[in-house]
Amino acid sequence: MKQSLNLKLGHKLKLTPRLQQAITLLQLSSMDLETEIRQTLETNPFLEETEGPAPGISADAAGESSGGDAVEYGNAGTNPDDYADTAGNGADEPLGHRDAGESPTLMTSARESFDASALLDNLTGDATVAEYLRDQIRIAPLDERQSLIASAIVENINEDGYLEADIEELVALLAEAGDITAEEIEHVLRIVQSMDPPGIGARDLRECLLLQLDAGASTTAVEHARRVIESGFDALSRRDAAALRRNLSLRENELADALAVIRGLDPRPAARLDSSVPPYVVPDLVVRRTEDGWQVVLNEDAHSKLAISPSSKTYLSAESNREDTLYFRQRYQEAKWFLQSLKQRNETIVRVAREIMRHQEGFLEHGEREMKPLTLRQVAEVLNLHESTVSRATSGKYILSPRGTHELKYFFSSHLSSDQGDALSSTAIQAQIRALIAREPDNKPISDQKIADHFKAKGITVARRTVAKYREQMHIPPSSQRKGSL
């Protein structure tokens, strides 16, 4: 037997428990964070609840604020680039880039491997839909890498069951976990789409309906329904039965059976999962007008405030055996790290929210018709953060403004260009479509093409297919259904 020496290079992301905690706290919603705080209070004798400002809040700002308190950055003592391990050696070093040979801490004697499940257990999204899918992911035949991808996909599935992020956005979101390719994400997406309820994880209505047909039994009527959706979806949207029969060579009874199958499909496959009363949303932030303009502040009522207990000195100075001494020091260090992670969480969320609101001042002044196009990458580049950090800081985080309470991710949208070179957000275009349809005569609804022509006359290029896509996203039926059903 011939022996040979092979050198294999690989990349494996490892995070310290300190950094895992920082990431976990950042991605928690205010309600989930309160649960985490309560659990930590029960297990750590060095922490106690206080009436003071939340970690990361300046003492000067805390006195006058009624809705929340401003966060100071200048003397925070933390690195603005992602989350850094500020306890001990390696301060100001970006997330996931510390040397594997670092010295052990009191919390652990060695570096721990990146635990995808621990970091992703609390990813945001609709709680009912997300938890229902995560339960299926846990028992699916997926390796650790695939489970990480599946969890990221679930994070971006909305309450109706549709995947809101495209493959490129998911690649960027998962960049910290290594070189994950678009092909890998596509493969795992197909696995997620095979889960219950049928149609989950679809990227548009057409794919959603086809996924539901794939999950059922194959009959002649189902096959005809598949042909209608695959090859006659535009005619189906127009409810043009004559075009469907002509183009697909279907007899009247065959088309009737196919349409009956399609009517039995669910355009919102995940909506039925959340039959309970919607949870009360606690805004993490408040934006309000001041003499100096719009100000973003933390909502001080969002979660409990913590501090190191004054009795900690008694525990640390008491004479005890080596095992007890090590235990107390470990718990004391954990308490300090938890407070530091809370401080970093608050500061990062406010930094991100301030940049978003700076960009969306038109929305604050005039509503969603003035929403500007904005991406995670734009915010990340301005703040010198990683896109995944911005994603975690905006998922499940809500801000209260004079325009209502919105998730921070609401303010991100793609853009369309006008002849004047102005960039318009898809949200603003949807608002204008909704306004046009609201003003249409009852007996003469506006078609998607006429809406597209309306924008074209204003110098804005919006294809008819794009109008139809936005209309479907707003759950507005086509013009033929708005004037009566066929």
Secondary structure, DSSP 4 states (H G I P E B T S, - for coil): -------------B--HHHHHHHHHHH--HHHHHHHHHHHHHH-TTEEEESSPPTTB-HHHHTT-SS-BPBP-TT--S-SSS----SSTTTTPPTT-S-TTPPP-SS-SSPPBP-HHHHHTT--S-HHHHHHHHHHHHHSS--HHHHHHHHHHHHTB-TTSBB-S-HHHHHHHTGGGS---HHHHHHHHHHHHTSSSTTTTBSSHHHHHHHHHHHS---HHHHHHHHHHHH-HHHHHHT-HHHHHHHHT--HHHHHHHHHHHHTS-SSTTGGG--SPPPPP--SEEEEEETTEEEEEE-TTSS-EEEE-TTHHHHHHS---HHHHHHHHHHHHHHHHHHHHHHHHHHHHHHHHHHHHHHTHHHHHH-GGGPPPB-HHHHHHHHT--HHHHHHHHTT-EEEETTEEEEGGGG-B-EEEBTTS-EEEHHHHHHHHHHHHHTS-TTSPPPHHHHHHHHHHTTB---HHHHHHHHHHTTPPPHHHHT---
